[in-house]
Amino acid sequence: MDQAVNNPALPGQTPQETVNTSVSVVGQPQVYRAVRAVGVVKPTYVPQTSNFGNNLQVIGTAFWLKEYKVLITCAHVVQGLLSGTLEQTGLLVVGNLGKYARAAIASLDLAHDLAVLQITGESQEFIEAEAASGLEIVGAYPQVGRAVGYAGFPMGSQLLNSIHSPTYAEGVVAVQLREGPIRKEIQITGAVAGGYSGAPVVLKDDPSKLIGVLSSGPSAPGAQGNIFMAVSWTHVEALAKLSKS
């Protein structure tokens, strides 16, 4: 479904070029500023120039947690990168506004479909600056009917504009808690499409507070729908604490 796109600010350039450039954030929801595209970069031969160019393929969404200074996404977004060589899978990168940094999978929680990503090759100052735009974790389950917001990269590379900005959407809590034998989830009524996996879901009236991570929606490839499940904030908090221990 995703299409590869060329990007001039990919890994391998100077650190100054990979640092997120400042843009106006007036009126932007906090969730919009916290998300990052998750992508893979593969070298592509360009016969006309006899050079190898970088091709970026966006495969999902991640977001920063402010307190823990970690990036969270869904396990199924990055799990496939562990099954082959770097030449086969490509280089894992995360970024926004067309600026990307190299990343590695620090933790993988298949039971709860969560993963922690770690930025590599960048300074602590860079990490601090990125995490400052992150989210905080809510302390209780929201009531049914409460409005929520979420942001990500639906349809992967197909919908990317020139600066690779995310897409924002809104919905409502449909079921406060679905508790299975392994996973706790919150059912959300809201538009969803492939590429939103890993997107944070926050309270609309308290947009810095994370309630869950968009994990599952319509099952058919390329399908779109109006119901999805968000992995509970409790699992996110447990994984974040474990990753920092």
SELUM-735669 format. One record per residue: residue in three letters; residue number from 1; x, y, z of N, C-alpha, C in turn. Coordinates in steps of 0.05 Angstrom, whole numbers, plus 5000, padded with zeros to 4 digits. Layout:
R  resn  resi    nx    ny    nz   cax   cay   caz    cx    cy    cz
R   ALA   NUM     X     Y     Z     X     Y     Z     X     Y     Z
...
END
This chain:
R  resn  resi    nx    ny    nz   cax   cay   caz    cx    cy    cz
R   MET     1  5016  4976  5000  5000  5000  5000  5017  5025  5000
R   ASP     2  5040  5024  5016  5056  5048  5017  5073  5052  4992
R   GLN     3  5079  5076  4986  5096  5083  4964  5121  5096  4975
R   ALA     4  5144  5089  4964  5169  5101  4973  5172  5129  4962
R   VAL     5  5182  5147  4979  5186  5174  4970  5215  5183  4977
R   ASN     6  5226  5200  4961  5253  5210  4966  5251  5232  4987
R   ASN     7  5271  5234  5004  5272  5254  5025  5300  5264  5028
R   PRO     8  5304  5291  5028  5332  5301  5028  5344  5301  5055
R   ALA     9  5329  5296  5077  5341  5298  5104  5339  5272  5118
R   LEU    10  5352  5252  5107  5352  5225  5118  5378  5219  5132
R   PRO    11  5380  5197  5148  5404  5190  5162  5428  5189  5143
R   GLY    12  5451  5197  5154  5475  5198  5138  5484  5227  5132
R   GLN    13  5466  5246  5138  5473  5274  5135  5483  5285  5161
R   THR    14  5489  5310  5162  5501  5321  5186  5480  5323  5208
R   PRO    15  5488  5322  5234  5468  5324  5256  5451  5348  5254
R   GLN    16  5461  5370  5244  5445  5394  5242  5422  5391  5223
R   GLU    17  5426  5374  5203  5405  5370  5183  5383  5351  5193
R   THR    18  5389  5334  5213  5369  5316  5223  5353  5327  5246
R   VAL    19  5362  5349  5258  5347  5361  5280  5322  5374  5269
R   ASN    20  5300  5370  5284  5274  5380  5276  5275  5411  5274
R   THR    21  5266  5421  5251  5265  5450  5248  5241  5461  5262
R   SER    22  5243  5486  5272  5220  5498  5286  5199  5508  5267
R   VAL    23  5174  5503  5274  5151  5513  5258  5131  5524  5278
R   SER    24  5112  5539  5267  5091  5550  5284  5074  5528  5295
R   VAL    25  5070  5528  5321  5053  5507  5334  5029  5519  5346
R   VAL    26  5023  5545  5341  5000  5558  5352  4974  5544  5342
R   GLY    27  4958  5535  5361  4933  5522  5354  4935  5492  5348
R   GLN    28  4959  5482  5346  4962  5453  5341  4958  5437  5366
R   PRO    29  4942  5415  5365  4939  5398  5389  4966  5386  5397
R   GLN    30  4969  5381  5423  4994  5369  5433  5000  5343  5420
R   VAL    31  4979  5327  5415  4983  5301  5403  4996  5303  5375
R   TYR    32  4989  5324  5361  4999  5329  5334  5029  5334  5335
R   ARG    33  5038  5347  5357  5067  5354  5359  5083  5330  5370
R   ALA    34  5069  5311  5383  5083  5289  5396  5089  5266  5378
R   VAL    35  5075  5264  5355  5078  5240  5338  5101  5243  5319
R   ARG    36  5111  5219  5311  5133  5217  5292  5126  5195  5272
R   ALA    37  5134  5198  5247  5131  5177  5227  5152  5155  5232
R   VAL    38  5143  5130  5230  5162  5108  5231  5166  5098  5203
R   GLY    39  5191  5097  5194  5196  5089  5167  5221  5072  5164
R   VAL    40  5225  5061  5140  5249  5047  5134  5261  5060  5109
R   VAL    41  5288  5060  5108  5302  5072  5086  5318  5050  5072
R   LYS    42  5315  5049  5046  5330  5029  5030  5345  5044  5008
R   PRO    43  5370  5037  5003  5384  5050  4980  5372  5041  4954
R   THR    44  5367  5060  4936  5356  5054  4910  5374  5065  4888
R   TYR    45  5380  5048  4869  5398  5056  4847  5383  5073  4827
R   VAL    46  5394  5096  4820  5382  5114  4800  5399  5113  4775
R   PRO    47  5391  5099  4754  5408  5095  4730  5415  5122  4717
R   GLN    48  5397  5141  4717  5402  5166  4703  5426  5181  4715
R   THR    49  5430  5177  4741  5452  5192  4754  5475  5174  4762
R   SER    50  5472  5148  4759  5492  5128  4768  5498  5131  4797
R   ASN    51  5477  5139  4813  5480  5142  4841  5459  5126  4856
R   PHE    52  5465  5121  4882  5445  5109  4899  5432  5130  4916
R   GLY    53  5405  5131  4915  5390  5151  4930  5376  5137  4953
R   ASN    54  5367  5153  4972  5352  5142  4995  5323  5142  4989
R   ASN    55  5310  5119  4994  5281  5116  4991  5269  5112  5018
R   LEU    56  5249  5128  5025  5236  5126  5051  5208  5114  5047
R   GLN    57  5202  5093  5063  5175  5081  5063  5164  5084  5091
R   VAL    58  5142  5098  5095  5130  5102  5121  5113  5077  5127
R   ILE    59  5117  5065  5150  5103  5040  5157  5085  5043  5182
R   GLY    60  5086  5066  5195  5069  5069  5219  5074  5095  5233
R   THR    61  5066  5096  5258  5067  5120  5274  5079  5114  5301
R   ALA    62  5095  5133  5312  5105  5131  5340  5100  5158  5353
R   PHE    63  5105  5159  5379  5101  5184  5394  5120  5184  5418
R   TRP    64  5126  5209  5427  5143  5212  5450  5127  5213  5476
R   LEU    65  5137  5200  5497  5128  5203  5524  5146  5223  5538
R   LYS    66  5135  5245  5548  5151  5266  5558  5167  5258  5583
R   GLU    67  5154  5246  5602  5168  5239  5628  5190  5218  5624
R   TYR    68  5184  5198  5608  5203  5176  5605  5223  5180  5582
R   LYS    69  5218  5199  5565  5236  5206  5543  5241  5181  5525
R   VAL    70  5219  5167  5518  5220  5144  5501  5199  5147  5479
R   LEU    71  5204  5134  5457  5186  5133  5434  5170  5107  5436
R   ILE    72  5143  5109  5433  5126  5086  5434  5113  5082  5407
R   THR    73  5110  5056  5399  5095  5049  5375  5083  5022  5379
R   CYS    74  5070  5011  5359  5059  4984  5361  5081  4963  5353
R   ALA    75  5080  4941  5367  5100  4920  5361  5097  4910  5332
R   HIS    76  5072  4908  5322  5068  4898  5295  5079  4917  5273
R   VAL    77  5083  4942  5280  5094  4961  5261  5124  4954  5255
R   VAL    78  5139  4947  5275  5168  4943  5272  5177  4914  5274
R   GLN    79  5159  4896  5281  5167  4868  5286  5181  4856  5262
R   GLY    80  5171  4862  5238  5183  4850  5214  5212  4858  5209
R   LEU    81  5221  4879  5221  5248  4888  5217  5268  4870  5231
R   LEU    82  5258  4853  5249  5276  4834  5263  5280  4808  5248
R   SER    83  5266  4804  5226  5266  4778  5213  5285  4776  5189
R   GLY    84  5301  4797  5184  5319  4796  5161  5343  4813  5166
R   THR    85  5361  4813  5146  5385  4830  5148  5378  4859  5142
R   LEU    86  5396  4877  5149  5392  4905  5144  5388  4911  5115
R   GLU    87  5402  4896  5098  5399  4900  5069  5371  4893  5059
R   GLN    88  5359  4873  5073  5332  4864  5065  5310  4882  5077
R   THR    89  5313  4889  5102  5291  4903  5116  5294  4933  5113
R   GLY    90  5318  4944  5110  5322  4972  5109  5329  4983  5136
R   LEU    91  5336  5008  5137  5344  5022  5161  5320  5035  5175
R   LEU    92  5316  5030  5200  5294  5041  5215  5299  5070  5222
R   VAL    93  5280  5088  5215  5282  5116  5221  5256  5127  5233
R   VAL    94  5258  5148  5248  5234  5162  5258  5238  5192  5254
R   GLY    95  5216  5206  5250  5218  5235  5247  5192  5248  5241
R   ASN    96  5193  5274  5238  5170  5290  5230  5179  5314  5214
R   LEU    97  5161  5326  5200  5167  5350  5184  5190  5346  5166
R   GLY    98  5193  5321  5155  5214  5315  5136  5241  5312  5147
R   LYS    99  5245  5312  5174  5270  5308  5186  5271  5282  5201
R   TYR   100  5290  5265  5195  5290  5238  5206  5316  5231  5220
R   ALA   101  5314  5214  5240  5338  5204  5255  5337  5173  5256
R   ARG   102  5360  5161  5258  5361  5132  5259  5350  5123  5286
R   ALA   103  5338  5099  5286  5326  5088  5310  5331  5058  5311
R   ALA   104  5328  5047  5336  5331  5019  5340  5308  5010  5358
R   ILE   105  5301  4984  5357  5280  4973  5373  5292  4966  5401
R   ALA   106  5284  4981  5421  5295  4977  5448  5280  4955  5464
R   SER   107  5253  4954  5461  5237  4935  5474  5213  4927  5456
R   LEU   108  5205  4902  5458  5183  4892  5442  5164  4876  5460
R   ASP   109  5139  4885  5462  5119  4872  5479  5097  4862  5460
R   LEU   110  5101  4837  5451  5082  4825  5432  5055  4820  5444
R   ALA   111  5054  4814  5470  5028  4808  5483  5010  4832  5482
R   HIS   112  5021  4856  5485  5005  4880  5486  5008  4897  5461
R   ASP   113  5022  4887  5441  5027  4900  5415  5039  4928  5419
R   LEU   114  5060  4929  5435  5074  4954  5440  5104  4951  5436
R   ALA   115  5117  4972  5429  5146  4972  5426  5158  4999  5435
R   VAL   116  5182  4998  5445  5197  5023  5451  5219  5026  5431
R   LEU   117  5221  5049  5419  5242  5055  5400  5263  5074  5412
R   GLN   118  5288  5070  5405  5309  5087  5416  5324  5101  5393
R   ILE   119  5327  5127  5396  5342  5143  5376  5371  5136  5379
R   THR   120  5385  5132  5357  5413  5126  5357  5429  5148  5342
R   GLY   121  5454  5152  5350  5471  5170  5335  5465  5199  5339
R   GLU   122  5449  5206  5360  5443  5234  5365  5450  5240  5394
R   SER   123  5454  5266  5400  5462  5274  5427  5439  5273  5447
R   GLN   124  5445  5274  5472  5425  5275  5493  5409  5300  5491
R   GLU   125  5421  5321  5482  5407  5347  5478  5385  5344  5457
R   PHE   126  5391  5329  5436  5371  5323  5416  5348  5308  5427
R   ILE   127  5353  5287  5444  5332  5271  5456  5315  5288  5474
R   GLU   128  5328  5305  5490  5313  5322  5508  5294  5341  5493
R   ALA   129  5304  5352  5471  5288  5371  5455  5264  5356  5443
R   GLU   130  5269  5332  5433  5247  5317  5420  5226  5309  5441
R   ALA   131  5235  5298  5464  5217  5289  5484  5200  5311  5497
R   ALA   132  5210  5336  5495  5195  5358  5506  5168  5362  5494
R   SER   133  5165  5352  5469  5139  5354  5456  5121  5330  5462
R   GLY   134  5130  5313  5480  5115  5288  5485  5091  5290  5502
R   LEU   135  5078  5267  5507  5053  5265  5522  5058  5255  5550
R   GLU   136  5038  5259  5567  5037  5248  5594  5016  5226  5595
R   ILE   137  5018  5208  5614  4999  5186  5616  4976  5193  5635
R   VAL   138  4952  5188  5626  4928  5193  5642  4928  5174  5666
R   GLY   139  4913  5181  5687  4912  5164  5711  4887  5148  5715
R   ALA   140  4867  5150  5697  4842  5136  5699  4829  5133  5672
R   TYR   141  4812  5113  5670  4798  5108  5644  4777  5129  5639
R   PRO   142  4775  5140  5615  4755  5161  5609  4727  5149  5607
R   GLN   143  4707  5166  5612  4680  5157  5610  4671  5154  5581
R   VAL   144  4651  5137  5577  4640  5133  5551  4628  5159  5540
R   GLY   145  4634  5165  5515  4624  5190  5503  4644  5213  5505
R   ARG   146  4665  5210  5519  4685  5231  5522  4700  5234  5495
R   ALA   147  4704  5258  5486  4718  5263  5461  4748  5258  5463
R   VAL   148  4759  5247  5442  4788  5241  5441  4799  5251  5414
R   GLY   149  4825  5255  5414  4839  5262  5389  4862  5243  5385
R   TYR   150  4871  5240  5360  4894  5223  5354  4906  5234  5328
R   ALA   151  4932  5228  5324  4946  5237  5301  4966  5215  5292
R   GLY   152  4970  5214  5266  4989  5194  5255  4993  5198  5225
R   PHE   153  4999  5176  5212  5006  5177  5184  4991  5156  5168
R   PRO   154  4964  5160  5166  4947  5141  5151  4955  5139  5122
R   MET   155  4953  5115  5112  4960  5108  5084  4990  5111  5079
R   GLY   156  5006  5112  5101  5035  5113  5098  5045  5135  5080
R   SER   157  5062  5128  5062  5075  5148  5045  5056  5161  5025
R   GLN   158  5033  5149  5020  5015  5159  5000  5004  5187  5006
R   LEU   159  5000  5193  5032  4989  5219  5039  5009  5239  5049
R   LEU   160  5035  5232  5047  5055  5251  5057  5056  5276  5039
R   ASN   161  5056  5299  5052  5060  5324  5038  5089  5331  5037
R   SER   162  5096  5354  5028  5124  5361  5024  5140  5362  5050
R   ILE   163  5127  5367  5073  5141  5368  5098  5134  5344  5116
R   HIS   164  5119  5325  5106  5113  5300  5120  5098  5306  5147
R   SER   165  5079  5324  5146  5064  5330  5171  5043  5308  5175
R   PRO   166  5036  5302  5201  5017  5281  5207  4988  5290  5202
R   THR   167  4970  5271  5204  4941  5276  5201  4928  5274  5228
R   TYR   168  4911  5294  5234  4897  5295  5260  4868  5286  5256
R   ALA   169  4857  5271  5275  4829  5263  5274  4818  5262  5302
R   GLU   170  4791  5261  5304  4778  5260  5330  4757  5238  5330
R   GLY   171  4750  5229  5354  4730  5209  5358  4719  5211  5387
R   VAL   172  4706  5189  5395  4695  5188  5423  4700  5161  5434
R   VAL   173  4701  5159  5461  4704  5134  5475  4677  5119  5472
R   ALA   174  4678  5095  5460  4654  5079  5456  4650  5058  5478
R   VAL   175  4672  5046  5486  4672  5027  5508  4696  5034  5526
R   GLN   176  4690  5039  5552  4711  5048  5570  4733  5029  5573
R   LEU   177  4727  5003  5575  4748  4983  5579  4739  4956  5569
R   ARG   178  4754  4944  5551  4751  4916  5543  4774  4901  5554
R   GLU   179  4769  4884  5573  4791  4870  5587  4791  4841  5579
R   GLY   180  4811  4833  5563  4814  4805  5555  4833  4791  5574
R   PRO   181  4839  4766  5568  4857  4750  5585  4885  4762  5587
R   ILE   182  4894  4777  5567  4921  4788  5566  4921  4818  5564
R   ARG   183  4903  4829  5548  4905  4858  5541  4881  4874  5549
R   LYS   184  4885  4898  5559  4864  4917  5565  4863  4937  5542
R   GLU   185  4839  4942  5531  4836  4960  5509  4812  4979  5514
R   ILE   186  4814  5002  5500  4792  5021  5500  4781  5022  5472
R   GLN   187  4755  5019  5469  4743  5020  5442  4736  5048  5435
R   ILE   188  4745  5057  5412  4741  5084  5402  4724  5084  5377
R   THR   189  4705  5102  5375  4691  5107  5350  4705  5131  5337
R   GLY   190  4717  5126  5313  4731  5146  5299  4742  5135  5273
R   ALA   191  4748  5152  5254  4758  5142  5228  4786  5132  5232
R   VAL   192  4793  5110  5218  4819  5098  5220  4826  5085  5193
R   ALA   193  4852  5084  5188  4862  5072  5163  4890  5062  5169
R   GLY   194  4900  5044  5152  4927  5034  5155  4948  5056  5156
R   GLY   195  4968  5054  5174  4988  5074  5178  4984  5089  5204
R   TYR   196  4959  5088  5215  4953  5100  5241  4964  5082  5263
R   SER   197  4971  5057  5258  4981  5039  5279  5004  5052  5294
R   GLY   198  5001  5052  5321  5021  5065  5338  5014  5093  5345
R   ALA   199  4993  5104  5334  4985  5132  5340  4974  5134  5369
R   PRO   200  4981  5155  5383  4971  5160  5410  4943  5171  5409
R   VAL   201  4927  5162  5428  4899  5172  5431  4899  5188  5457
R   VAL   202  4890  5213  5455  4890  5231  5479  4862  5242  5484
R   LEU   203  4858  5253  5507  4833  5267  5513  4832  5294  5498
R   LYS   204  4810  5299  5485  4808  5324  5470  4809  5348  5488
R   ASP   205  4796  5346  5512  4796  5369  5530  4820  5370  5548
R   ASP   206  4838  5351  5546  4863  5350  5561  4884  5337  5543
R   PRO   207  4891  5351  5521  4905  5338  5498  4933  5329  5503
R   SER   208  4944  5333  5527  4971  5323  5532  4969  5296  5546
R   LYS   209  4945  5286  5552  4941  5261  5568  4935  5238  5550
R   LEU   210  4953  5218  5550  4950  5194  5534  4931  5174  5548
R   ILE   211  4912  5163  5533  4894  5142  5544  4900  5115  5531
R   GLY   212  4913  5115  5507  4918  5089  5494  4933  5093  5468
R   VAL   213  4940  5070  5456  4954  5070  5431  4938  5055  5410
R   LEU   214  4933  5068  5387  4917  5056  5366  4931  5031  5356
R   SER   215  4917  5009  5359  4929  4983  5352  4915  4968  5330
R   SER   216  4888  4966  5332  4874  4950  5313  4849  4964  5303
R   GLY   217  4844  4961  5277  4820  4973  5265  4809  4953  5245
R   PRO   218  4799  4961  5222  4789  4943  5202  4810  4923  5194
R   SER   219  4801  4897  5192  4820  4876  5188  4829  4873  5159
R   ALA   220  4812  4881  5140  4819  4877  5111  4842  4896  5103
R   PRO   221  4861  4886  5088  4883  4904  5079  4873  4928  5064
R   GLY   222  4882  4952  5073  4874  4976  5060  4846  4986  5068
R   ALA   223  4833  4972  5086  4806  4979  5094  4806  5004  5112
R   GLN   224  4783  5017  5111  4779  5040  5129  4753  5036  5144
R   GLY   225  4751  5046  5168  4727  5042  5184  4724  5063  5205
R   ASN   226  4705  5059  5223  4699  5079  5243  4700  5068  5272
R   ILE   227  4713  5045  5275  4717  5033  5301  4746  5023  5303
R   PHE   228  4759  5029  5325  4785  5017  5330  4790  5013  5359
R   MET   229  4810  4996  5365  4818  4991  5393  4844  5005  5399
R   ALA   230  4845  5016  5423  4870  5029  5433  4880  5013  5457
R   VAL   231  4905  5004  5455  4917  4990  5477  4918  5008  5502
R   SER   232  4910  4998  5524  4907  5015  5548  4933  5028  5557
R   TRP   233  4930  5052  5568  4952  5068  5579  4967  5053  5601
R   THR   234  4954  5034  5615  4968  5019  5636  4990  5002  5625
R   HIS   235  4986  4990  5601  5007  4974  5589  5030  4992  5579
R   VAL   236  5023  5016  5569  5044  5035  5560  5061  5043  5583
R   GLU   237  5048  5050  5605  5063  5059  5629  5082  5037  5639
R   ALA   238  5072  5012  5640  5088  4990  5650  5113  4986  5632
R   LEU   239  5109  4987  5606  5132  4983  5588  5151  5006  5589
R   ALA   240  5141  5030  5592  5159  5054  5594  5176  5052  5619
R   LYS   241  5164  5044  5641  5179  5042  5666  5200  5020  5664
R   LEU   242  5193  4998  5651  5212  4976  5648  5235  4984  5630
R   SER   243  5230  5000  5610  5251  5008  5591  5271  5027  5604
R   LYS   244  5262  5041  5625  5279  5060  5639  5292  5049  5664
R   SER   245  5285  5024  5671  5295  5012  5696  5324  5002  5693
END
